Amino acid sequence: MEPLYNQAVLVAKENSWEADETTIQELNIVYLLIDAARYGVADPSEYRETEDMVTVVKQYQVILETMPYIIDKVSKPYVN
């Protein structure tokens, strides 16, 4: 997912989407999830409950499926 995130950020900057709070929040959530997944993969014992890791995996999958739509949105010039 990190390459998709990086692509979305690059395209968003090129098209002035940093002016849109909602888009910035969406991208921040994606970044936080990438970071949480990276942390969990590095040390899965840090997740106290199996359910915690299952939740992260489910969230990761939803965002992975959503990334093409985010990229499509930010591929167009931002209009306030």
C-alpha positions as CSV (number, residue, x, y, z in Angstrom):
1,M,0.0,0.0,0.0
2,E,2.9,2.4,0.6
3,P,3.6,2.9,-3.2
4,L,-0.1,3.7,-3.7
5,Y,0.1,6.2,-0.7
6,N,3.2,7.8,-2.1
7,Q,1.6,8.1,-5.5
8,A,-1.5,9.7,-4.0
9,V,0.5,12.2,-2.0
10,L,2.6,13.2,-5.1
11,V,-0.4,13.6,-7.3
12,A,-2.4,15.4,-4.6
13,K,0.5,18.0,-4.2
14,E,0.7,18.4,-8.0
15,N,-3.0,19.2,-8.1
16,S,-3.2,21.4,-5.0
17,W,-5.2,19.0,-2.9
18,E,-3.2,19.9,0.2
19,A,-5.8,22.8,0.5
20,D,-8.6,20.2,1.1
21,E,-8.8,19.2,4.8
22,T,-10.8,16.1,4.1
23,T,-8.3,14.7,1.6
24,I,-5.4,15.5,4.0
25,Q,-7.2,13.6,6.8
26,E,-7.8,10.6,4.5
27,L,-4.1,10.5,3.5
28,N,-3.1,10.8,7.2
29,I,-5.3,7.9,8.1
30,V,-3.7,5.8,5.3
31,Y,-0.3,6.8,6.6
32,L,-1.1,5.9,10.2
33,L,-2.5,2.5,9.1
34,I,0.6,1.8,7.0
35,D,2.7,2.7,10.0
36,A,0.6,0.5,12.4
37,A,0.8,-2.5,10.0
38,R,4.6,-2.0,9.6
39,Y,4.9,-2.0,13.4
40,G,2.7,-5.1,13.7
41,V,4.7,-7.0,11.2
42,A,7.9,-6.1,12.8
43,D,6.7,-7.2,16.3
44,P,3.3,-9.0,16.3
45,S,3.7,-9.7,20.0
46,E,2.9,-6.0,20.6
47,Y,-0.7,-6.7,19.7
48,R,-2.2,-7.9,23.0
49,E,-5.2,-9.5,21.4
50,T,-5.4,-11.4,18.1
51,E,-8.5,-9.3,17.4
52,D,-6.3,-6.2,17.4
53,M,-4.3,-7.5,14.5
54,V,-7.4,-8.8,12.7
55,T,-8.9,-5.3,12.9
56,V,-5.7,-3.7,11.5
57,V,-5.7,-6.3,8.6
58,K,-9.4,-5.5,7.9
59,Q,-8.8,-1.8,7.9
60,Y,-5.7,-2.2,5.7
61,Q,-7.8,-4.2,3.2
62,V,-10.6,-1.5,3.1
63,I,-8.1,1.2,2.5
64,L,-6.2,-0.8,-0.1
65,E,-9.4,-1.2,-2.0
66,T,-10.1,2.6,-1.6
67,M,-6.7,3.9,-2.7
68,P,-7.5,3.8,-6.5
69,Y,-10.5,6.0,-5.8
70,I,-8.4,8.4,-3.7
71,I,-5.8,8.5,-6.5
72,D,-8.5,9.2,-9.1
73,K,-9.9,12.0,-7.0
74,V,-6.6,13.8,-6.5
75,S,-5.6,13.3,-10.1
76,K,-7.9,16.1,-11.0
77,P,-7.1,19.7,-10.2
78,Y,-8.5,20.8,-6.8
79,V,-11.2,23.4,-7.0
80,N,-12.3,25.2,-3.9
